[in-house]
């Protein structure tokens, strides 16, 4: 089960980081987040993800997938090509 987590504060980012540490991917929606807070959240979660040898994918406009190394996301190449901007490596 995967849910999209809106992140409007740094506390939301901490909860997402805890999920990553527990081995669960996190989809973070920053569409309603102030730009300066959004940048801090992305930087923080990028750091957590890096420390866990995970990866980050942009899956929409200001929506990101953060995943620890134990998660495998398989997206066929035809899906990647047919949806511009989907799953762009960050």
C-alpha positions in Angstrom: 0.0 0.0 0.0 1.4 3.3 -1.1 -0.1 6.7 -0.2 0.8 10.2 -1.2 1.8 12.3 1.7 1.3 16.1 1.5 4.3 17.8 3.1 3.5 21.3 4.4 6.0 21.4 7.3 9.4 20.1 8.4 7.5 17.8 10.8 5.9 16.1 7.8 9.4 15.6 6.3 10.5 14.0 9.6 7.6 11.6 9.4 8.5 10.7 5.8 12.2 10.2 6.9 11.0 7.8 9.6 9.1 5.9 7.0 12.2 5.7 4.8 14.2 4.4 7.7 11.6 1.7 8.3 12.0 0.6 4.7 8.9 2.1 3.2 8.8 4.3 0.1 7.3 7.8 0.4 5.5 9.8 -2.2 5.6 13.4 -1.2 3.3 16.0 -2.7 4.7 19.6 -2.4 2.2 21.3 -4.6 0.6 23.2 -1.7 3.9 23.8 0.1 5.6 27.2 0.3 8.7 27.3 -2.1 11.3 27.8 0.7 9.9 25.0 2.8 9.6 22.8 -0.2 13.3 23.2 -1.0 14.3 22.4 2.6 12.1 19.3 2.6 13.5 18.0 -0.7 17.1 18.7 0.5 16.4 16.9 3.8 14.7 13.8 2.2 17.4 13.7 -0.5 20.0 13.4 2.3 18.0 10.7 4.1 17.5 8.8 0.9 21.2 9.1 0.0 22.2 7.8 3.5 20.0 4.8 2.9 21.4 4.1 -0.6 18.0 4.7 -2.0 16.8 6.8 -4.9 14.5 9.7 -5.8 12.2 10.0 -8.8 10.1 13.0 -9.8 6.7 11.5 -10.5 4.7 14.7 -11.1 4.8 18.5 -10.8 6.2 18.9 -7.3 5.5 15.3 -6.4 8.4 13.0 -5.6 9.0 9.4 -4.8 11.7 8.7 -2.2 12.6 5.1 -1.8 15.1 3.2 0.3 17.4 0.6 -1.3 15.2 -2.3 -0.5 12.4 -1.1 -2.8 12.3 -2.0 -6.5 10.3 0.2 -8.8 9.9 -1.2 -12.3 8.4 1.2 -14.9 8.4 -0.1 -18.5 10.2 2.1 -20.9 7.1 2.7 -23.0 5.4 4.2 -20.0 8.3 6.5 -19.3 8.3 7.7 -23.0 4.5 8.2 -23.2 4.2 10.5 -20.1 6.5 13.5 -20.3 8.1 14.4 -17.0 7.0 11.2 -15.3 9.8 9.4 -13.4 12.5 11.9 -14.3 15.6 11.2 -12.3 16.4 14.0 -9.8 
